Amino acid sequence: LSFGRGGCGKLGHGDEVLQYAPWPIEALSGVRVVAIAAGDEHSMVLTDDGKVLTFGHGYDGKLGHGYGVEHQNNQFVPMVIEELDGMVVVAIAAGSYHSLVLTDGGDVLSFGTRWTGQLGHGAAGPEDLHKPEVIKALSSVRVVAIAAGSIHSMVLTDEGKVLSFGQGGDGRLGHGDEEPHFQYWPKVIKALCGTRVVAIAAGHNHSMVLTDG
């Protein structure tokens, strides 16, 4: 069920009407959803068979449906990300301008705006990424949880380590830097080494981690 401001179709009801009370998303009738994520102007749902559907504002690629003009417009009802066919997704995260998905094999794929580094693919070009792409820099670790902030991202490994990337202003990446630099590749938060983290959360200008203690 969704409710609130319906601009860009992010409520999934087929329109942009302001919804004052929770209302079932009819397009998802008959689909068993196991996880949900709400970004700034887009939404994501994960089904029990590992498929991901997105809807809302699609201009900067965060819906993951491709580079065609028709896919860069607002998506008013949930639409399956076909690029993820053959993969079993187990977790989703929606930021303000990007999205993350985690597969059952521990791979993380990202898509959306990349200029601040929150996609984790390096600084190669300012163009948006309109299809999910595996973050190769994470191939040596097994990721078990993901979090998408406004302009930064975080991942948690099976060893309890946390890596962050994206816009580093306000200290949101946790690397001890005071300047608003860009971290284009996932980087381990050294201040947490020796501590086992079990959960992560990314806000607009800050981050949180939960330890096993």
N, C-alpha and C positions, 0 to 999 in steps of 0.2 A: 504494500500500500504506500502511496506517496501523497504529499501535501505541501503547500507553501506556494511560492512564486513559480509560475509555470513557464516563464520566459525561455525561449530556445527549445522548448519541448522536453526539458529535463525531468518532468514528472512522468512522462511516458504515456499520457492519456490522449495523445494525438492532437493536442492544441497547446496554447500558451496561457490558458485560463488560470487565474489565481485560485488555488484549492485550499479552502479553510479547514477542512476536516480530512482525515485519512480516507483514501478511496482506492479500491483494488485496481491494479493495472490490468485492464482486460486483455491486452496483447500477450500477457504472461499466463493467461488461463490455460490450465492443462500442463504447464511447465512447473517442475519442482525446483524452486530456487533454494540454494543452501548458503549463499553469502551475498551481501550487498555493499556498495560503496558510493558515496556521494561526494562529488567534486564541487568546484565553484559553480560551473554552469553545465555539468554533465553528470550522468549516473551510469553505474555498472551493476550487472547482476551475474552471478555464477550459478549454473545449474548443477543438478546432481550427477550429470554425466560429463562434467568438466568443460562445458561450453560457456563462452562469455558473450553477453549481449550488452550493447551500450546505446545511449540515447542522450540527446541534448545538443549543445553547441559543438559543431564539428570542424570549424574553420582551421584550427591549428593542428589537426591530426589526432587529437586525444581520444577520438572514438575508434580509431584503428581500422577504418573500412576502406582505405585506399586513397589514391591520388586523383581520382576522377572528380570533376566539378560537382557531380551529383552527391559525392560523399563528403564534400566540404561544407555543405549546407547544414542547417539544423535538422536533426533526426528526431521526429516527434513520437515515434514508438520504438520499443526495443528491437535491435537488429543484431543478429549473430555476427561475430567477427570471423569471417571465413578464413582469414590468414592463419587462424589458430587450429584449423581442422587437422585432426591426427594427433593433437596434443591434449593431454588431460590437465586442465588448470585446477589448482587447489586453493588459490588465494588471489584476491584482486585488491587494488588500491587506486583511488582517484585523487589526484592533486588538483590544483587550480588550472594548470595548463598542460598536464600530462597524465598518463596512466601507467600502471605497472601490473603485470600478472606473473604468478609463480606456478610452475608446472610440477607434476608429481615426481619428476626427475631432479628437481632442485634448480632448474633453470629459471632465470628472471628475464622477462621481455619487457621492453618499454617503448612508448610511442607518445607523440605530441611535440610540444615546443622543446627545442634542445639548446637554445642559446645560453642558458645559465648553467648547463652541464647536468641538469637533473635526470637526463636519460642514461648517463653513464657510458656513452659511446665515444667520449673524447670531444675535442674541439674542432672536428673536421666539418666546417661549414655551418652557417647559421640557419639553414633550411629546416623546416619542421619535418618530423618523421610520421608519415600517415599510416604506416603498417607496423605491427609488432616486430621488434628485432631483438634477438638474444643479446644480452650484455656479456660479451666475450670476456671482459675483465673479471667476471665472477666465475669463470669456468673451473677454477682450481678450488673452489669452496662449495659446500652444499648449503644452500639458503633454505631456511624453514619459515621465514616470515618477512613481509615487506611493508613499507609505509611510505606514503606520498604526501609531502607537505605542499605548500603553495608553489615554491620554486626550489625545493630540495627533496631528496629521497634518502631512505634508510633501508638496509637489509640486515637480517639477523641470521647467523650461521648455526649449524648444528652443534658447534663447539661453544656457542654462547658469545661469539664475538659480534660486534656491530660495525658496519661500514656505512659511511654517509658520503653524499656527493650532491653537487648543485651549487646554488648561491650561498656563500659563506657568511654574508653579513649578519650582524647581531649575534654571532656565535652559535647559530643554529646547527652547524655541522659538528661542533664539539672538538675541533682540532686545536683549539687554543689561539686561533688567529683573531685579531681584532679588526682587520681590514675586510671589506666586502668583496673578497676574491671569489673566483669561480673554481670549483673542484670538479674537473671534467671526468675523472675516473673514480670509482669506488675506493675509498680510503678507510682503513681501520682506525677507529677512535682509540688511540693509545692510552688515553686516561682511563679506559675501561678494561685494559688488559689485566688479567689476574682476577677479574670479576666475571661471573657467569650471568649473562643477561637472558631472560626468558620471554620478554615482550618489549615491543617498541611502538612509539607513536610519534607522528610528525604533525606539527601544527603549522600556523602561518609563518611565524617568526621564531619558533622554538621547537625543541624536541624533548621526549621523555623516554627513559628506559626503566624496565623493572628487572631487578636481580632475583636470583633464586633464594635470596635471604629475605 
